[in-house]
Amino acid sequence: MKKRILALLLGGVMVLGLAACSSSGSQSPSPSASAPAASAPAESTPAEPASAVKVGGIMLHDENSGYDMAHIEGLTTACKNLGLDLDTQLIIKYNVPEDENCYDAAVDLAEQGCTIIFSDSYGHQSYMQQAASEFEDVIFVSCTGDNAAASGLANLKNIFPYTYESRYVSGVVAGMKLKELLDAGTVTDPYVGYVGAYPYAEVVSGYTAFFLGIRSIVPEAHMDVQYTQSWYDPAKESEAANALMARGCVIIGQHADSTGAPSAVQAALDGGKTAYSVGYNVDMLSVAPAAALTSAQNVWSVLYQTTLDKFLKGEEIPADFATGIKDGAVSISALGQSCAEGTAEKVEEVWAGLKDGSLNIFDCANFTVGGEHLTSYTESYGMNGAETITDGVFYESVIRSAPYFDLRIDGITELTAE
């Protein structure tokens, strides 16, 4: 109760209404089934002066993690662009695990006067929700959460980029290299590996998009996924990459947050093995100058700035917000020296297709599940059994912002899923 009273004494920030997912990305058609019903939005109240606002951030790790570094840069860039003073109006807590420490961090930030608080990891969301239920005049934004719309809390929000877009494009880069190796006779088996953190929908969606990008160039490609059961563990990620290369994988992708996998691939290449890497979050050329082809990247500043701008203006923040290349929210890093000839031109072609909507990454005609092309699939968690496929296309991050593509398509084998 004391925390609740303290919260009520904080700056007068509006209590925003719960809204259905509103996506402004390139894949605009929404599934035919309706998203979970949203309560009517509360009327906007006058915004606080920007100089009176304090913003809080909760990071799972620190700048040593590429994923967290992308968030740190995104949040600080957004605050600077909106005229906030980073020294007095932004408080970031680092190395906050996905447990009660997140709740404690959220409470501390609220009690320090933060009226909008972001967290950057999926496992933070239940603790953000707990804090949101106590501090009703503070906005809590879980950047990889999926429960805001279903929570019944008007001050709990989710934001996430269309990561599958950058994954797909990075897969096209990998596919171009794989085709070059096959055409030259350097390799005969189009065998790809992927280091994944956990068997969550976010990871499954990403590695599937990556694989489909490869298959758009090399249709016979196949892929193994090795899980580490950790978002950030350089040793495990290196071990996973080495295990995949030992099985014969010649390109290693990743959805894990360190340089462990690219470093292992560079060492293998230096040792005479044919092996190349596609990273995540940050440019990996510094640790894998010859092995790194590119990295899939999220431009978090776009999502942070859009959300903060609405907050500062006293406008409604949707319960779910997602966008992609159409708004500049995803990208890939610079192409490495080992990329195949013609890769840059192919990348531009694919980006153009994503921007104008002519390319649908999860077109069900391009993959099978158990040998069948799907025409219907419902995902129930927080979405009341909503249909995800419309006119033969699985529409990702439209019903809610966080990924929900959890199909295991043919051609991909999970080695250590739990």
Disulfide bonds with the S-S distance in Angstrom:
none
